[in-house]
Amino acid sequence: MDAITYIPPIAGVIGLVAAVVMYRAMMRYPAMEGAPSQIAEMIRAGAKTFMRRELQLIAIAVALLAVVLGLSPLGLVTATSFLVGAVASAAAGYLGMMAATHANVRTTTAARDKGMNSALTVAFYGGSVMGLVLASLGLVGLGTLYLVFGTDPETAEHIHGFAMGAGVVALFYRVGGGIFTKSADVGADLVGKVEAGIPEDDPRNPGVIADNVGDNVGDVAGMGSDIFESTNGATIATIALASVMVVDAGTDAVDIGGSLVPGLSLMSLPLMLSALGLFCSIAAIGVVKAASGKSPALALRLGTFAAAGGFVALAFVLMAAMDVGVGTWWATVVGSVGGVIIGLSTEYYTAGKPIRDIAKSGETGPATVIISGLSIGMQSVVIPIITISGMIFIANAASGLYGVGIAAVSMLATVAMTMAIDAYGPVADNAGGIAEMAGLGKETRHITDSLDEVGNTTAAIGKGFAIGAAALAALTLINAYIAVVDDRIDGFALALSDPQVLIGMFLGGALPFLVASITMTAVGDAAFEMIEEIRRQFRDIPGLLEGKAVPDTVRCVDIATKAATKKMILPAAIAVISPVAIGFGFGAAALGGMLGGALIAGVLLALTMANAGGAWDNAKKYVEQGHHGGKGSDTHAANVVGDTVGDPLKDTSGPSMNILINVMAIVSLVIAPLLTS
């Protein structure tokens, strides 16, 4: 077996060692004794309680699906691959979340004792653990399965189960975490800030601890599993495409963009690019640390560009060594540049002039805030869609459908750095909450607020990046599905003139709307119960609003936990069962149409919801900085309403679209051999 196939799992082990080193470096920073540590422990305990209940449900669902796969013609090997993917995804999210709950109080302490630079370093270290664990576990798990099964085109389909396992766990994590965090956030904001007129993160508010718990289970564990699934889904789909091409060629060399490429290089390249991206991310983390004396936004941006630039340059060297043509390298460039463009577009619509327009519209009430925010969200779709279309066109021209897959893999190759920056945001947010609840004063809160402000922008960029990555990953999975079916059914095609394809497209297009409705309703129902509980405590606990009594925060955490674990089951079932029902009920062509319809509708909905929600959030913060009357004004109240409407859009329903389209595509790829047998 070629030595190159051993590199990805070895790289994953090196990445895990780097994650341990980063974690120990973060833990060496002190955690302030007294109230800050007690508050941090309450947040950590709430997060562990929720994750424990969620993992119990996930374990049941994963075990049932593994049994079904094992008893089906797909066999025990695919079932084992499915279990490996599920365990890796669950572990990545959980370990990253635990690191974040240790980093939050250390960030607060560093902000009080040492200032901005040290606080940035600690928060970024906490996020880096998530990024490194996520990328490394994918390389270890998928790299090992590829080593055993993937190098033979005839057995490569056994590794498809890994992506399905990762996707199922990601769907639970993302939807469950999103429902938890937004039910707590909406309840705490509406009763605390709007009705009671107390500050955000005020210790008198019973929902504040649940809100901070939600930042970790939703924005760290949920986002991490989301990106984990997209990364490995794109990699597996590209390997599947390469496998079909090698089988069809019937030789050891395949024509890609006019160059003859060794079959093993073609199949191994996606994992090799991911390994290269991991090493570039580790180097970029060092760049951020070296630049911590600069502004937080500049330091994080330098790290992002260092990772992407280094990756593109070294990818050229890697492909030359693997005898891969220059056309495929251009697909790598397209993937990396496209990710940056989507990120910059998202930054403009969620942190640029549009948020100032939304903030000003609050002078005439909440209705105009809602109208302007929705308008911005819809407009924000155009640039990312043009970018994705351009990426597909150029990558396909450079090296065919395989090039589109490589563009998706390249966009996600530096995922460790991308996720480090994204997870930094919730850590900084938690640090500010701890500072407020512990009464550490305005200077400390000013530092944590500055970090949080940058974190809001990076989180919004991360959501845009995740949507773009999910779109390319899903497209690659759909192409792999078509290739697998076509390899078994001569002349298979998805033609708009075929009624079966049209039926599938309409059904697939409706599914994102259905899941969005279900998740938004879940947040609304849970928030209603949360609001009633917070009102009850303010009313029934003597002296609570005067700061003379302690709120029952455990009760609020429990409400959010029960709502999330109960309401996340239906969206997960829809994502897994729909492809099976359509595929076996209407056929392979209808299932292909369903995937296309779900992809288009899901991406458009996700971009609209995520960017509208992010814009409403930052418009509220813009007013809180003193513009248009500042905190306590009617304009502020109107923008708080907009932010509250946007919360489930940007953190629950919008992100759910990424997982939905990818899980449906992955399930379709896994069952493709059964549809054609």
Secondary structure in CASP SS format (residue, H / E / C, confidence):
PFRMAT SS
TARGET T0000
AUTHOR 0000-0000-0000
METHOD secondary structure of the structure
MODEL  1
M C 1.00
D C 1.00
A H 1.00
I H 1.00
T H 1.00
Y H 1.00
I H 1.00
P H 1.00
P H 1.00
I H 1.00
A H 1.00
G H 1.00
V H 1.00
I H 1.00
G H 1.00
L H 1.00
V H 1.00
A H 1.00
A H 1.00
V H 1.00
V H 1.00
M H 1.00
Y H 1.00
R H 1.00
A H 1.00
M H 1.00
M H 1.00
R C 1.00
Y C 1.00
P C 1.00
A C 1.00
M C 1.00
E C 1.00
G C 1.00
A H 1.00
P H 1.00
S H 1.00
Q H 1.00
I H 1.00
A H 1.00
E H 1.00
M H 1.00
I H 1.00
R H 1.00
A H 1.00
G H 1.00
A H 1.00
K H 1.00
T H 1.00
F H 1.00
M H 1.00
R H 1.00
R H 1.00
E H 1.00
L H 1.00
Q H 1.00
L H 1.00
I H 1.00
A H 1.00
I H 1.00
A H 1.00
V H 1.00
A H 1.00
L H 1.00
L H 1.00
A H 1.00
V H 1.00
V H 1.00
L H 1.00
G H 1.00
L H 1.00
S C 1.00
P C 1.00
L C 1.00
G H 1.00
L H 1.00
V H 1.00
T H 1.00
A H 1.00
T H 1.00
S H 1.00
F H 1.00
L H 1.00
V H 1.00
G H 1.00
A H 1.00
V H 1.00
A H 1.00
S H 1.00
A H 1.00
A H 1.00
A H 1.00
G H 1.00
Y H 1.00
L H 1.00
G H 1.00
M H 1.00
M H 1.00
A H 1.00
A H 1.00
T H 1.00
H H 1.00
A H 1.00
N H 1.00
V H 1.00
R H 1.00
T H 1.00
T H 1.00
T H 1.00
A H 1.00
A H 1.00
R H 1.00
D H 1.00
K C 1.00
G C 1.00
M H 1.00
N H 1.00
S H 1.00
A H 1.00
L H 1.00
T H 1.00
V H 1.00
A H 1.00
F H 1.00
Y H 1.00
G H 1.00
G H 1.00
S H 1.00
V H 1.00
M H 1.00
G H 1.00
L H 1.00
V H 1.00
L H 1.00
A H 1.00
S H 1.00
L H 1.00
G H 1.00
L H 1.00
V H 1.00
G H 1.00
L H 1.00
G H 1.00
T H 1.00
L H 1.00
Y H 1.00
L H 1.00
V H 1.00
F H 1.00
G H 1.00
T C 1.00
D C 1.00
P C 1.00
E C 1.00
T C 1.00
A H 1.00
E H 1.00
H H 1.00
I H 1.00
H H 1.00
G H 1.00
F H 1.00
A H 1.00
M H 1.00
G H 1.00
A H 1.00
G H 1.00
V H 1.00
V H 1.00
A H 1.00
L H 1.00
F H 1.00
Y H 1.00
R H 1.00
V H 1.00
G H 1.00
G H 1.00
G H 1.00
I H 1.00
F H 1.00
T H 1.00
K H 1.00
S H 1.00
A H 1.00
D H 1.00
V H 1.00
G H 1.00
A H 1.00
D H 1.00
L H 1.00
V H 1.00
G H 1.00
K H 1.00
V H 1.00
E H 1.00
A H 1.00
G C 1.00
I C 1.00
P C 1.00
E C 1.00
D C 1.00
D C 1.00
P C 1.00
R C 1.00
N C 1.00
P C 1.00
G C 1.00
V H 1.00
I H 1.00
A H 1.00
D H 1.00
N H 1.00
V H 1.00
G H 1.00
D H 1.00
N H 1.00
V H 1.00
G H 1.00
D H 1.00
V H 1.00
A H 1.00
G H 1.00
M H 1.00
G H 1.00
S H 1.00
D H 1.00
I H 1.00
F H 1.00
E H 1.00
S H 1.00
T H 1.00
N H 1.00
G H 1.00
A H 1.00
T H 1.00
I H 1.00
A H 1.00
T H 1.00
I H 1.00
A H 1.00
L H 1.00
A H 1.00
S H 1.00
V H 1.00
M H 1.00
V H 1.00
V H 1.00
D H 1.00
A H 1.00
G C 1.00
T C 1.00
D C 1.00
A E 1.00
V E 1.00
D E 1.00
I E 1.00
G C 1.00
G C 1.00
S E 1.00
L E 1.00
V E 1.00
P E 1.00
G H 1.00
L H 1.00
S H 1.00
L H 1.00
M H 1.00
S H 1.00
L H 1.00
P H 1.00
L H 1.00
M H 1.00
L H 1.00
S H 1.00
A H 1.00
L H 1.00
G H 1.00
L H 1.00
F H 1.00
C H 1.00
S H 1.00
I H 1.00
A H 1.00
A H 1.00
I H 1.00
G H 1.00
V H 1.00
V H 1.00
K H 1.00
A H 1.00
A C 1.00
S C 1.00
G C 1.00
K C 1.00
S C 1.00
P H 1.00
A H 1.00
L H 1.00
A H 1.00
L H 1.00
R H 1.00
L H 1.00
G H 1.00
T H 1.00
F H 1.00
A H 1.00
A H 1.00
A H 1.00
G H 1.00
G H 1.00
F H 1.00
V H 1.00
A H 1.00
L H 1.00
A H 1.00
F H 1.00
V H 1.00
L H 1.00
M H 1.00
A H 1.00
A H 1.00
M C 1.00
D C 1.00
V C 1.00
G C 1.00
V H 1.00
G H 1.00
T H 1.00
W H 1.00
W H 1.00
A H 1.00
T H 1.00
V H 1.00
V H 1.00
G H 1.00
S H 1.00
V H 1.00
G H 1.00
G H 1.00
V H 1.00
I H 1.00
I H 1.00
G H 1.00
L H 1.00
S H 1.00
T H 1.00
E H 1.00
Y H 1.00
Y H 1.00
T H 1.00
A H 1.00
G C 1.00
K H 1.00
P H 1.00
I H 1.00
R H 1.00
D H 1.00
I H 1.00
A H 1.00
K H 1.00
S H 1.00
G H 1.00
E H 1.00
T H 1.00
G C 1.00
P H 1.00
A H 1.00
T H 1.00
V H 1.00
I H 1.00
I H 1.00
S H 1.00
G H 1.00
L H 1.00
S H 1.00
I H 1.00
G H 1.00
M H 1.00
Q H 1.00
S C 1.00
V C 1.00
V H 1.00
I H 1.00
P H 1.00
I H 1.00
I H 1.00
T H 1.00
I H 1.00
S H 1.00
G H 1.00
M H 1.00
I H 1.00
F H 1.00
I H 1.00
A H 1.00
N H 1.00
A H 1.00
A H 1.00
S H 1.00
G H 1.00
L H 1.00
Y H 1.00
G H 1.00
V H 1.00
G H 1.00
I H 1.00
A H 1.00
A H 1.00
V H 1.00
S H 1.00
M H 1.00
L H 1.00
A H 1.00
T C 1.00
V H 1.00
A H 1.00
M H 1.00
T H 1.00
M H 1.00
A H 1.00
I H 1.00
D H 1.00
A H 1.00
Y H 1.00
G H 1.00
P H 1.00
V H 1.00
A H 1.00
D H 1.00
N H 1.00
A H 1.00
G H 1.00
G H 1.00
I H 1.00
A H 1.00
E H 1.00
M H 1.00
A C 1.00
G C 1.00
L C 1.00
G C 1.00
K H 1.00
E H 1.00
T H 1.00
R H 1.00
H H 1.00
I H 1.00
T H 1.00
D H 1.00
S H 1.00
L H 1.00
D H 1.00
E H 1.00
V H 1.00
G H 1.00
N H 1.00
T H 1.00
T H 1.00
A H 1.00
A H 1.00
I H 1.00
G H 1.00
K H 1.00
G H 1.00
F H 1.00
A H 1.00
I H 1.00
G H 1.00
A H 1.00
A H 1.00
A H 1.00
L H 1.00
A H 1.00
A H 1.00
L H 1.00
T H 1.00
L H 1.00
I H 1.00
N H 1.00
A H 1.00
Y H 1.00
I H 1.00
A H 1.00
V H 1.00
V H 1.00
D H 1.00
D H 1.00
R H 1.00
I C 1.00
D C 1.00
G C 1.00
F C 1.00
A C 1.00
L C 1.00
A C 1.00
L C 1.00
S C 1.00
D C 1.00
P H 1.00
Q H 1.00
V H 1.00
L H 1.00
I H 1.00
G H 1.00
M H 1.00
F H 1.00
L H 1.00
G H 1.00
G H 1.00
A H 1.00
L H 1.00
P H 1.00
F H 1.00
L H 1.00
V H 1.00
A H 1.00
S H 1.00
I H 1.00
T H 1.00
M H 1.00
T H 1.00
A H 1.00
V H 1.00
G H 1.00
D H 1.00
A H 1.00
A H 1.00
F H 1.00
E H 1.00
M H 1.00
I H 1.00
E H 1.00
E H 1.00
I H 1.00
R H 1.00
R H 1.00
Q H 1.00
F H 1.00
R H 1.00
D H 1.00
I C 1.00
P C 1.00
G C 1.00
L C 1.00
L C 1.00
E C 1.00
G C 1.00
K C 1.00
A C 1.00
V C 1.00
P C 1.00
D C 1.00
T H 1.00
V H 1.00
R H 1.00
C H 1.00
V H 1.00
D H 1.00
I H 1.00
A H 1.00
T H 1.00
K H 1.00
A H 1.00
A H 1.00
T H 1.00
K H 1.00
K H 1.00
M C 1.00
I H 1.00
L H 1.00
P H 1.00
A H 1.00
A H 1.00
I H 1.00
A H 1.00
V H 1.00
I H 1.00
S H 1.00
P H 1.00
V H 1.00
A H 1.00
I H 1.00
G H 1.00
F H 1.00
G H 1.00
F H 1.00
G C 1.00
A H 1.00
A H 1.00
A H 1.00
L H 1.00
G H 1.00
G H 1.00
M H 1.00
L H 1.00
G H 1.00
G H 1.00
A H 1.00
L H 1.00
I H 1.00
A H 1.00
G H 1.00
V H 1.00
L H 1.00
L H 1.00
A H 1.00
L H 1.00
T H 1.00
M H 1.00
A H 1.00
N H 1.00
A H 1.00
G H 1.00
G H 1.00
A H 1.00
W H 1.00
D H 1.00
N H 1.00
A H 1.00
K H 1.00
K H 1.00
Y H 1.00
V H 1.00
E H 1.00
Q C 1.00
G C 1.00
H H 1.00
H H 1.00
G H 1.00
G C 1.00
K C 1.00
G C 1.00
S C 1.00
D H 1.00
T H 1.00
H H 1.00
A H 1.00
A H 1.00
N H 1.00
V H 1.00
V H 1.00
G H 1.00
D H 1.00
T H 1.00
V H 1.00
G H 1.00
D H 1.00
P H 1.00
L H 1.00
K H 1.00
D H 1.00
T H 1.00
S H 1.00
G H 1.00
P H 1.00
S H 1.00
M H 1.00
N H 1.00
I H 1.00
L H 1.00
I H 1.00
N H 1.00
V H 1.00
M H 1.00
A H 1.00
I H 1.00
V H 1.00
S H 1.00
L H 1.00
V H 1.00
I H 1.00
A H 1.00
P H 1.00
L H 1.00
L H 1.00
T C 1.00
S C 1.00
END
